Amino acid sequence: MSMLKFQTVERDSFFTRLDFRPKLVMMAVITIVAFVWESPLLQVAMASLLIVAALVVGVKFSYIRLVITVMIPFYILLLLTHGFFNIDQVKALTGKSELTPMFVFPENWWLIGGGMMSWEGFLYGINAIFKTLSLVLVIPLGVFTTDVDTMIVGMVRARIPYKIAFIFSATLRFFPVLFQEIGMIIEAQRLRGLAMEKMNPIQRVRVYAKVAVPLILGAMVKSQQLEVVLQSKAFSGSPVRTYLHESEMRTVDYLLMLFFVLFFIAATVLYFVFRIGAFGGPI
């Protein structure tokens, strides 16, 4: 059964050999810039670059395709919401008193008669779609290309509290176990005569909904076992400890970190001074 799961890339590349600290800076900068930018063109460009970068470093195309497929209903909702109903905000951003009609429903249509989708609202919806896509894709670009052990050491070296780094790494390690349990539950139901291939999408959703109860109970049992193990080992959360894996910054790591810092400064200046990246701005 094909499913969405946490994965690490199998291809060794320039990006996989980087320290996790410049990747943290990259994820923080791209997240902030994606939130601030309102230009559909720049949002499309950023999301496209992230897709290309993810494929180059080894993130599987099937994962990206699955993420986009799962998000399609949400994207359609964003287009309809901003196109039809986000009128006041779009007028304030563009400075227009009237928006340009994309199409208008006939007045005699029940309930939706007279409704108008504007070009400006449609473009703002495009901006929102690719904004969320950028936020979703930047995480695997940084996380999937880093081993969990190296990741936790890099977070500690970045002065992130050890307890937060440990919780983050424990969560990442927990994902494969959860997906393995989902597979085991589905296989157990198949052995009892459940034919998933013959079901329509609604019936499949009902089956997956029933999986939630044993999955949650199993997760609670495992979390309690983890708590007992940590208490038996006198876990204190102190970062003063020895580490099996080392995290050392090289020249290329400093250069990448400097690049994203300069990119953040440039994006901030261009947005607030020249309105580049603003909705209705030059770009």
N, C-alpha and C positions, 0 to 999 in steps of 0.2 A: 504493500500500500504506500502510495506516494504521499508524503506529508511535509509540512513546513517544520524545519528543525534547526537547532543551533548547529553550526558546522564551522570547521576551520578549513582554510584553503589548502589544497594539496600541492600547489605550485610554489616553488621557492623563487622569490623575486626580490627586487630592490626594496619593495615596501615591507615584505615579511621580515627583512633583516634590520629594519629600523627599530629604535627604542620606542617604548609605548608613550613616552612623554611628548614628543612632537606630534604623535597621533592624537593625544588628548587635546593639544592646542588646536590641531586641525579640526577636530570634531566640534570644539567650543566655538571657533571662529566661524565655521560654515553654518552652524546652528544659529548663531546670533545674526549673521548677515542674511541668511534665508528668512529669518523672522522680520528683519527690518525692510528688506527689499520688497517693493510692490510692483515692480516692472515685470509684465509677463515675459518680455523678451529675455531679460537677464535671468529670470527664474527658469525658463526653458533651457537656456545655455548652461546654467549651473547644474541642473538635474541631468542633462545630457552628458556633461563632463564627468559627473559622478558615476553614471552608468558605464561609460567607457573605461574609467579608472578601475571600477569594480571588476569588470571583465578582464582587464589587463592583469590585475594582481591575482586573479584566479577564483573570484567569486563566481559560482556556477550561474549560467544563464537561466537555468530552470528555476533557481531561487528568485532571481529578479522578476522573471515572468510570472511566477506564482504570487509574489508580493503585489505586482501591478494588477493581476487578475482579481485578487481578493479585494483590492481597494477600488475597483471599478464602480460598484454601487455607491460608495462614498463620494467618488469623483462626480458621478452624475448628479447626486444630491447637491454638491457644491455648485455646479454649473446652474442648476435650476434655482437654487436659493439666491445666489448673487445676481443671476440674470434677471429674475422676476421681482425680487423683494428687497435687495440691498440698494435702495434708491438714494436715500439721504446720504449715506456714507460715500457712495460713488460720486454724487453731486458735489459734496464737500471736497473730495480729493481732486476732482477735475476742474472745479470752479465753474461748472456749467449749471445753468438754471433748468435746462431741459436735456434729457438724454436722447441719444440717437436710436430709433427703433430698429431692432433686428427683424422681428416679426410681431404681429399683433393678432390675437385671437378674435374672430368675429364677435360682435356685440351680442348676437342672439344665441351664442353658445351658453349652455347652463353652467353656472358656477365659475367658469374660467373666462367667460366672455369679456372682452375688452382688456384682458391681461396682455402686457407687453414685456418682451425680453429685449433689453437694450444691449447695444454693442459694448458699451463701457462696462456694464455688469457682467457680460459674457467674458470680456478680457480680464476682469478682476477675478472671476471664477477660475480662469486659466492660471492666473497668478497663484491662487490658493491651492490649486491642484499640484502644480510643480513645486510649490513651497513645501507641502507635506511630503512629496516624493523625495525631495532633497533631504529632509529631516530623517526619512526612513532609510535612505540609502547610505548616509554618512556613517551610520552605526556599524553595519557589516564591513564597510571599508576599513574602519579602525579596529574593530573587535575580531572579525574573522581572520585577520592577517596576523594575529598575535596569540602566542601560546598563553594559556591561562596563568601558568606559573610566572612567566615573564611579565604578564600584565599586572599581577598583584605587586611584584617587586617594583615595577615602574611607577605604580600609583603611590607606593610608600615613599619612593625617592622623590616624588613630586609633592611631598608633604601632605598627602591626603591621609586622614586618620586611618590607622591600620584596621580598625573595626569595620569602617565603611568599605575598605578594599577587600576585606575578608568576606563580607556579606555579598559584595558584587561578584567575587570569584565563586563563592559557594552557589550563588544563583545560576551562574553560567554552567557550573558542573551539574546542577540539578535538572537542567533542561533535557539532556539525553535520557536521563532516568525516567522522566515523565513521559516522553515520547515513546520510550520502550514499553512502558506500562500501557499506554494507549494501544499500541500494537498488540500486546498480549491480550488485552480485553477484547479487542475486535476479533482476534484469532479464536479466542474461546467462544465467542458468539458464532463464528463461522462453523466451528465444530458442532455446534448445536443446531445447524441447519440454516443459519442466517445467510442469505444470498445478497450481498451488497450490490453485485453487478446488475441485478434485475430490479433494483429499486430506483424510483425517481428521485430528484434532488430533495424534495420535501421529506420523503421517507428517510433518506440518508441523514438529513439534519436531525430528525427525531432520534435516530440511532446514536449519533454523536452526542446528542444532549443527554441520553441515558448513560453514556460513558462518564459524564462529569461526576456523578455521585461516588462510584468506587475510586475514581482518580483522586478526588479531593480527600477522601478518607485515607488512601494510601500515602498521599503527600503529607498529611498531618502526622501519620505514624512515622514516616521517615524524618520529619522535622523534629519530632520528639526524640528519636534515636540520635540524631545529630546533637541535640542539646545535652543528652546524657553523656555522649562521647566527649564533648567539649568540657563539661564539668569534671569528668573523670581525669582529663588531662590538665586540669587547672588553667584553662584558657583565660588569659587576662586582657588580651587585646593590645599588649604593649608592642611597639615596633622595634624595641631593642631585642633583637634576636638574630640568629644566623640564618642565611638563606642559601638554599641549594643552587638557585639560579642568580646570576648577577645581572645588573642593568647598568650599562655604561653608555654615556653619550659620546658619539663620534662627531667628526666634522660635519658629515652629511646630516646628522640629526639636528645640529645647531643651525645649519643652513635652512633646513626645512622649517624649523620653528621660527627663524627670522623671516622667512618668506610669508608665512601666514600672519605673523604680527604686522608686517608691512602691508599685506593685503587688507587686513582689518582696518588699519589706519587710513589707507587709501579709500576703501569703500565708505568709511565713515565721513571723510572729508568730502568726497564726491557727492554723497547723498545729501548732507546738510548744507553744503555750500552751493553746489551746482545742480542739485535735484536729480542727479543721475542715479537711477534705481527707484525713484519715487514714481507713483502711479500718475501717468500724464506728463512725466518729465521728458527730457530730451531723448532718453533711451528707455 
